[in-house]
Amino acid sequence: MATSAPHLSESTWLLRSPTKDLGSELLEFNETPGPRKLRASLGFWDVYSLTITILLNGIFISHEIMQVGSLLSALILFAVASFVTLCCVAVYLELSTFLPSAGGDYEYIRVAFGNMPGFTYAWMMYIFLQTCTTCMQALTFSTHISCKLWPDLKHEEACVPVEGQTINSIKIKALAIIGILCIVWLNCCSARTVSRVARCFAAMKGAMVAFVFALSVRYAVQHGQIIRENIRPDWSRASVQQVNSIVTSLLWSVNGFNSVVCLSEEVVNPRKNVRGGLFYGMLTILLAYLALVVSYFCVLSPADQGNGRGVAADVVRLAAGPRYESVFTVFIALSTLACLNGGIATGGRWLFAVARNRQMPSFIALLGKKTSAPYAAVIMQGIWPAICLLFTGPSFDDLLALFGQSSWYFYAMIACSYLKFQWTLHSQIWTRKRILTSGCALVVFTSSLVMMSISFYEKPLVTILSLCFVLSSIPAYHLGEYLKYRTSWV
């Protein structure tokens, strides 16, 4: 009597496909961790708190949203950015179900298009994109704290990174490197320890949002003329380039959901907990951003917009006084440190996955015997940014420009990866949900193309330089393939 073939889930089908390029050591949530597999120990609230920790930070500092000139105009741009963001999240929710791997974006691109495109993503992330992010976060933390530790720095350099500023102070850079090393040490512990710290940071950020919102409501009641001045739509202060810059800034402010999926391999029942934690975490982030945008326009008059140490600190200074602003600035620094913690934690996971697939030196895939944490990958994530800070004086404009241009390439590839997965799974029924998610992937792909086109029009040299960085991964990949079969350390 013939037996029927067992039913395979979507992720299992992909992983058990006979195509050799799909081979990957992934850990189901009910399996025992092996020497190259991460232990599943996280749940819904861990994913939720890490989402809050990683994403909720930029809106406390950036003045970009204020440049549009009115509350209604800002809300329109916020709605556009939120729509694109939710489309990205919908794509990542499905991809995390297909491949619950520590590799995240790297694994999605590698499985969809092969080893070389996957390596290209890993190359760009480690050498360039993740390093830029870590440097920006570390310097933002150190510049906020440095003015409290060394008041004389106020006369040497701005206490908060501003447009065109190059960081040259030895004290600021040393404090940034110390912050990176402390976070690296923390992330060498177990994922549960990192998650407990993230929960504390998430609660702190929620309290910061509530505090700013409460102050702004009280201030708006006492000074109603400011909100009346700011509420009328006024596009005269924003050119097309400025609108694009504001929307891009909003998109990067909520960027980081792609990092959260790198924890999928360490989450118990990832289909339920990763999807739920990321979805509700993103809804919380968008509601917090909406509350903060309204708060800023309730307090800051046109003369106050864009002047100061940070938009949230400006609101606290006007609504509560300089003493509260000084304390709140320290909390902004801790908020940035929390983002740094989440970035290094998730960055260590995808770097571990790259080494596990033998596309980087094998020692990077080492795990702690007691903690099962990818400590070698985490250390490597911290070493390169620290070296860059030690020997360079980065400009925040340069870091953000180069970071932004390159990221759009990979968002387009992620959208194509999802569409290819859906096309490959031809035997499945195309439900309304999958049709909607495929539409979201098309929105992400189209948005990436539009942003790349605008970037090339506005900054052709930077865009070409970013593309050259991407192409530099090709000789690096072939060199790695050559060494893979001739040495034992790859």
N, C-alpha and C positions, 0 to 999 in steps of 0.2 A: 504494500500500500504506500503510495507516494505521500510524503510529508510536505506540507506547505512551508514556504520560506518564511522565517520570522519577520515581523514588521520592524523596519528600521526607521528611526527618527531622521529628521533632515540632517542634523549634525553628524549622526553616525553614518549616514549614507555618504556624506562628503568625505569622511575620514577613512571609510573602508573602500573607497573607489579604487579600482585597479591602477589608476594613473599613478606613476611613481612619484610625481612631484607633490602629490597630496599627502605623502607620508609625514606624520608628525606625532610626537609623543604627547598625547593629551590625556588628562586625568579626569575621568568621570567622577561625579561628586560622591559616589558610593564605593570608590576603589581605594585601596591602600597605597599611600605614596611610595614611590620607588626612589632610587638614587638620583634620577633626573626629573622627578615630578614633584610639583608643589602640593603641600597638604591643604585640603579643603577645610577651612575652619571659620570662614566669615559668613555672616547672614545679612538679612535685609537692612537692618539698622547700620551695619558697618558700611555697606555700599552707599546708603543714603547719607551718612555723615561724611564719608570721603568725597562724595559729590559736592556737598556744601563747602567742604574745606578747600577743595581745589578751585572751584569756580567763583565763589563769592569773595572777590577782592578788588578787582580793577575799578569797580564803580565807586569805591571809597576815595580813589585818587584822581582818576582822569577827569579833566574839564571838557573833554570833547563834546559831550552831549549838551553842554551849556552854550556852545558856540552857535547853535541854531537860532537862539534868540527868543523863543517862546515855548510855553509848556505844550500847547497843542501840536506845534511842529515837532517838538521832541518826542511826543507820544506817537506821532505818525511814523517817524523813523524807528522808534523802539518797536512798533508793531511789525514793521518790515523785517528788522533784525530778528525778532522773536519767531516770526514765521519760518525764516530760513533755518534758524537754530532748531526748531521743533522738527523740521524735515530731516535735518542731520541726525537728531536723536532717534527718530523713527527708524532710520536706516541702521544705526548702531544697535538698536534694540534687537532687530532681526539678525544682524551679523553675530551678535554675542550668543544668539541661540544656535546659529549654524556652527560656529567654531568657538566654544568656550575655552579659549587658549590664553596663556600669559602673553602671547605675542601681540594681541590686539591688532592694530592696523597692519603691522608687519605680516602677521599670519594671514589676514584676509587677502592682502595683495599677493603674497607668495602662493597661496592656494589657488587663487583665481588666475594669475598670469605667469607664474613660474618663479624660479629661484632668483634670477637676476633682478626683476622688478622689486621683489621683496628685499633683496640686499640693498638696492638703491634707496629704498625708504629707510632702512636701518642705518646706512651710511650717512644720509642727510640728517637723520635725527640725532645720531651720536656726535658726529663731527660738527654739526652746525645748529640745527633747529632746537634740540633739547638744551644744548649748551647756551644758546642765546636766551632761552627762557630762564634757565637757572641763573645766569649772570644778571639778568634784569631783576629777577625777584630778590636775589641776594643783595644787590646794590640798593634796591628800594628799601629793603629792611635796614641795611646799614646806614643809609642816609637819614632815615627817620630817627634811629637810635643815636647816631653820632652827635646830633645837635643837642641831645640831652646829656650825653656823657662829656662832650667837649664843646662848650658854648662858643669858644673862639672860632670854631669852624663856620659859624654863621657869617663871619666876615671874609672867609676864604672861598667857600663854595655854598651853593644853595642847599638847604636842608632836605629838600625833596627834589628828585630828578625833574628837570624842566627841559623844554624843547631846545635841542642843540647842545645840551650840556655834556661835557666830557669829564668823567670822573678821574681825577689825578691824585686825590688825597690818599696818602699811605694809610692813614687811620681808617678811612671809610672802606678801602679795599681790604685791609686786614680784617676788619670786623665782618665783612661779607664772606671772606674765606673761612673765618671761624664759624659763622652760621652754617655754611655748607658742611663743614666737617662734623659739627654737632648733629645735624640732620642725618648725615651718612651713618654716624654711630648709632643713632636711634633706629634707623631702618635695617641695621644688621640684626636687630632683634626679630622676634616672631611677628607675623602679620597681625596677630591679636593685639600685641603691644602697640603697634602703629595705629591700629583701629581705635584703641582706647584713647590715645592722644588725639586722634582726629575727632572723636566725639566731643572732647573738651573744647577743641578749637571751633567746632561747628556751633556749640552752645554759645561760645563767646561771640561769634559773628552774628548769630541771631539776636543776641542782646545789643550789639552795636547798631543793627538795623532798627530795632525797636526804640532805642534811645534817640537816634537821629530823627526818626519819624515823630516821636512824641514831642521833641523840642520844636520841630518845624510846625506842627499843628498849633502848639501854644504861641509860637511867634507869629503865625499867620492870623490868629485871632486878634492879637494885639496890634499888628501892622498889616491890615488888610489891603493897603494900597499896593504893596509889592506884588501880591499874587494877581491883582487886577491888571498891573502893568505887564506881567509876564504871560498872561493866559492867552492873549490875542495872537493869532498866527502872524508871523513875520518872517518871510523868506529873504528879505533884502540883505540880511547880514550873512547869508550863506550862499556861496557859489556852488556850481556843480561839483567842483573838486572838493569843497569842504563837506558837502553832503555825503559824497563817497567816503571821505575820510571819517566822518562821524559814524556812518553805517558800519564801516570796517572796524572802527574802534569798538562799537557795540558788539560786533560778532566776536572779536578777540576777547572782550570782557567776559563773555560766557563760554569761551573756548576751554576745553578740558574734559568734556564728556567722553572724548575718544581715549583719554588716559584711564578713565574709570574701568573701561572694559578689559584692561590689562589684568585686572584682578579676578576675571571670570574663573580662572583655573583654581583659585583658592576660595571660591564661594560654594557653600553647600547648596545644591539644587540651583544652579545658575539660571536656568530657564525662568524660574520664579523670582529669585532674589535679586539677580542683576537687573532684570527688566523692571521689576517694581522699584528697587532702590534708585536706579538711574532716572526713571520716569518721574517719580514723585519728587526726587531731588531737583530735577530740572524745573518742575512746576514751582517749587519753593524758591528757587533762584530767580525765576522770572517775576514772581510776585514781589520778592525783596527788591529787585531792580526797579520795578514799577513804583514801589513805595518810596525808594530813594530818589528817583527822578522827580516825582511830585514834591518831595521834601525840599530838594534843592531850589526849585523854582518858587517855593513858598517863602524862602528866606533870602536868597541872593538876588539883589537888584542888578540891572544891567551893568552898573559900575563895578559891582563886586564879582561878576562872573569872569572866571579865568585868571583871577589874581589871588595868589596865596600858595599855601603849602600843599593843599589838596582840597578837593571840593567838599568832602565831608567835614574836614577840619575847619574849613571856612564857615560852614553852617553852624558847627558847635561854637566857634568863636563869637559869631554874631548873636546866637540865640542864648548862650550860657556864659560866655566870658572867656578870657585868655587862659584862666586856670584849668577849666574843663577841656579847652582845646589842647593844652599841653599833655594832659592825661590821655586824651583820645588819640593823640598822635602816636603814643606808645602802643595803644591797642591796634592801630593801623599797621605798625611795624610787626606786631605779633601775628596779625592776619596775613601779612605777606609771608612771614615765616611758615605759617600753616600751608600756604600754597606751595612753598618750596618743599615742604615735607611730603605733600601729596605727589608733586612732580618727580622727586627722586624715588619715592616708593614705587610708583607705577613705571617709571623709566627703567628701574632695575629689573622689572618683570619682563618687559619686551626684550631688553638686552640679554637676559638669561635665555629667552626663547631663541634668539638669533644664535647664540653660542651652542645651545642644545641641538640646533639643526646644522651644526658644523660650518657656519658661515662666519664665525669669529673664533678666536682661540678658545680651546675647550676649558681652560681653567676658569673662564668667566661663568661657566654653568655650574660651578661648585655650589653646594648647599650646606647650610649648617646642620650638624648632626642632631642637635637637640631642637633647634628652632625651625628647621627646613626652610630658612630664609635664604634667598639668593644673594648672600653677602658679597661675593666677589663682583657680581654685576652692579650692586649698589655702590661699592667702592669705586668701580670704574666710572659710574655716573657722576661721582663727585670730584674725581681727580682732574678730569679735563677742564671743567669750568673753573676750578681753582687755579689751574695753570694759566688759563686765558686771563683771568683777573690779575694774576701776578705779573704778567709780562705785557699787558696791554692797557690802554686807557680808553675803554669803549664809550662811544656816544650812544645815548639811548635812542636817538633818531636812527642811527645806522643799524643798531641791533634790531629795532622793530621793523624797519624797512626791509632788510634782508630776510628776516624771519617771516614777514607777511607774504612776500612774493612767492617763496618756495612752498609754503603750506598749501596754497591753492592747487598746485599740481597734484598733491596727494589726496586732497579732498575729492577732486575729480576722479582719481583712480579708485577711491573707496566706493564712490557711487557706481562706477563701472563694475567693480567687484560684485556688488550686491545684484546688479542687473544680470551679470553673467551667472551667478548662482541660481537666480530665478529661472533663467533660460535653460540652464543645464538640468535642473529638476523638472524636466518636461512632463513627467508622468503625474505630477501633482495637479490637483484641481486649483485653478486660479480663483481663489476666493476674493471677495470684495476687499478684505483686509490686505491681501498681498498686492492687489491692483493699486490700492491707495499708497502702500509703502513704495511700490515701484514708481509711482508718480512723485513721491517725496525724493527718491533717488534722482529722478530727472531734474527736479528743482535744484538739488544740490549740485549736480553736474553743470547745469546751465548757469547757476550763480557763480560757480568757480570759473567758468569760461569768461563770464562778464567781468569778474574781478581781475582776472589775468589780463584781459584786454585793456581795461582801464589802467591797470598798473603799468603795462607796456607803453601806453600813450603818455602817462604822466612821468614815469621814471624808466625810460628805456634802458639806460645803462645798468641800473640796479636789477631790472628784470633779466637782462641778458647775463649778468653776473650770477644771478641765482640759477639760471639754466645751466651755466657752465659748472656750477657746483654739483648739480644733478648729474651731468654727463661725466664728471670726474669719477663717479662710482663705477663706470664700466671697466676701466683698467684695474681698479681696485678689486672688482669682483673676479676678473680673470686671474689676477695674481693670487687671490685667495684660493681659487679652484686649483691652481698649479701647486700651491703649498699643501693643500688638503691631502693629497695622495703621496706627498714626498716627505712630510714631517709628521711628528706625533703630537705637536702642540696645538694643531688646528683640529 
